[in-house]
Every structure is written in C-alpha cells, then in structure tokens.
Amino acid sequence: MTLNAAEIASFRDAWYEAEGDDFASRATRRSLQAFAFEHDELTPLLFELTNRAQSELDLHLDGETVHHHEANAESFAQLVRGIADATKEVAKHMLGRQRRSSTLRILAPSPGSVRVVLKAATPEEATGRTAQNTRTPSVDSTSLDAIAVLLSRAQQEGAKVTDDVLSGLAADLPQKAHAGLKRAAKAIDAQDWDIVGELRSVHGFQPVHVGALGAKALLRVLDEHQESSTSTTLSGAIDGTRRSIGALWFTPDGRAAIEAAVPSPELMEQAVQHDAANQRVRAEFDVVTIVGKGANARRRQVYTLRSIEPLPDAPTLI
C-alpha cells in the first residue's frame, strides 16, 4: 500500500512526539522504524529523522586492485583524507573562517568490495521533542553534498576533453579545497578503483560513481586557470535538470541553449520545481572564463547558476 502525503506527514509528527529518552519513546521509535522498513516511500524520511538532517556518503571500492575485500591502505587513507580535507575547506569558505577542524565522521570500513561511509557529524541538541523546522543540514553536510556531486559529474563526463559543468562546479569551490580533491583523485587513478555508492541527504538518495576516467577528468579541470569572472541575468525556459551531477539545461530567449553548473541542493530544488511547473524563469549566472593547461589551451566560458525565480505570467488580452 502506497502512503499518501498526509500519512507521511503523520509519520513525521509521530516520530517527533517520540523523541524522548524514556523507555516508551524508544519503543515507539523502534515500532515506527519497523513500519518504515515496510514502505519504501518512508526510507528518505526515516534517514532524515535518524540522521537529524545530516548527509552521509556511502562508497564501495572495487576494481582489479581490490582483492578479497582488501585495498591498498595508503591510497585508501589518501582517498578519505582528500574528501575530508576538501569538505572542510568548503565549510570554512562558507563560514568565512581561516581555521576550523574537520568534523566529518567515518563509519567503520566493511566488506562488500571495500566499503566506507563518511557522514556529517550530528549536531548536539537537547533531549526531547524537536520542532520539525528546526533541523537543517549543517555546513559540513552541505559541503559533503557538493564534493559528492563533483565526483559523480567527473565520472559522467570523464571521456570529454572539456566539460563546462565540471569546470563550473570546480571553479565554484574555494582553491584550498582543490588540494584535497587532487589527493582523492590521484588515489583513485593510481589504484584504478571503480567506486560506486550513494549520497543520502534530506534532498533524497543520489547515486555516486567515480572511477579512474572520472579521476583523470577531475585532475584536468583542477589544473585549469580562471581568467576572469562576470555575471549575467537571462530569461528563458529550463530544459532539464540532473541532481546527481549538478547540471541544469537552460534555453535563454533568443540565444543558444547552455548547460550550467548548479552548486547547491537548494538551488537545484528550486530549478526542479520550476521545471516541473513548466514555468518560464529569470536566472542569474556567474560566467567564468576558463583556460586549460598546455600550449594550445582552449579558452571557454562556463556558467554557474546563482539564483532563479519564476517570471510573471504574461497579461491576457481580452
């Protein structure tokens, strides 16, 4: 039986009512979890409630260098450290801080190829019921989302010599985050790993896949030079979105269609809603001129979405 929106909302309310640490509350939560396991549509909500709105990145390492659930320890450490460092630097940039310790947590690696789960730390809060609207993803959770989307985009377009969305997503990150990403990409490339997994967040569950081809693509764009940056506002129609790789297809009025990077889940959610409603929109983009590495490097412009809003309906003539 498929649950409707009202029943899903009732499940959420029941969970919040049972957030105490007493025996009755714990028993109620166990009962609610058992119920959720029987209804797939409650899986994302149960994750949100049990993780208190914080994301986790579940990665499975496979490939010819992974044998009997074993992988190279040094490269594995470089992969984890690279993702953790990049996430920390994105969070520091968002908070405007020069110094900040990493708060990313790691669940014990486990068999199944070689599996590791990285998760944003759960914020401390008082015991008892919490209002539904008080829990939001932390800055570390949002940063982990950005790194996961970048990795998936790298694999998606790894065969291309240039990829404007991948360049846009990389350019949107602080330069200090690039060192960690390079460390992780070099580890994947050196071991020829094929990594598949899932990013679980309040925005849903998104597949993640990156292998040696994607790692090479990521290393290539991280070596690009950002020559200049400006902004532009365009009106037009959305021609599709892809959450898992941070992409928006947009057709401006009177101009050729563009593919743009979407750097945050919140912006992507807005774009998805406008697209579903078939709304014409006004979108603001950062336009960065990128120059590749090498003697005959190509100069090109990449677009990154900054804001988007629906256009008012045209007046009806009577």
ABEGO torsion letter per residue (X at the ends): XBBBAAAAAAAAAAAAAAABABAAAAAAAAAAAAAAAABAAAAAAAAAAAAGGBBBBBBBBBEAABBGGBBBAAAAAAAAAAAAAAAAAAAAAAAGBABBBBABBBBBBBBGEBBBBBBBBBBBBBBEBBBAAABBBBAAAAAAAAAAAAAAAAAAAAABABBAAAAAAAAABBAAAAAAAAAAAAAAAAAGBBBBBBBBBAAEBBBBBBBAAAAAAAAAAAABBBABBBBBBBBEBBAEBBAAAGBBBBBBBGBBBBBBBBABAAAAAAAAAAAAAGBBBBBBBBBBBBBBBEAABBBBBBBBBABBBBBBBBBBBX
